[in-house]
Amino acid sequence: MFRTMSVAFTREEDLEATAADLADRPISPHPNLVTPEGLAMIEAELASARAAYTAAQMKGSIESDRTAMARATRDLRYWSARRASAQLVEPTENDGAVRFGGSVSIEREDGRAQTWRIVGEDEADPAAGSVSHVSPLARAVVGKRVGDEVMVAGQSAEIVAVS
């Protein structure tokens, strides 16, 4: 027979430990290529994580503050690692080929036209029109030129603009 123990009979430290045991944010195994804007974003996130860590340290040992400290520590580790591994890719002159940091417009067989900018993993936001350089879309179009056919999400598409 199994018995359950009331929370009233647990130590407060045990409850706090579960709040503080946050898993690290996963770090991609791919090269951390960044645009100048991506590097600025990483540096801003790192500064924010440092500020959150300092604020959590100053608040003391209240349980919610321990959770805030755990989150701040996790974010600080992540953004420190991302900043340390960042490889800045400066914009280059457009030679007509799709490149990291540049934009590509495609037209699908059904007539839909879409434009994306190829950026670093941390700065990618597909809803805002940017995709990671390691995404299937970016891998399909990098190095291609206007007029080239590519496979995107299992469908044929034509590159109609590169900038």
Secondary structure, 3 states (H helix, E strand, C coil): CCCCCCHHHCCHHHHHHHHHCCCCCCCCCCCCEECHHHHHHHHHHHHHHHHHHHHHHHHCCCHHHHHHHHHHHHHHHHHHHHHHHCEECCCCCCCCECCCCCEEEEEECCCCEEEEEEECHHHCEHHHCEEECCCHHHHHHCCCECCCEEEECCEEEEEEEEC
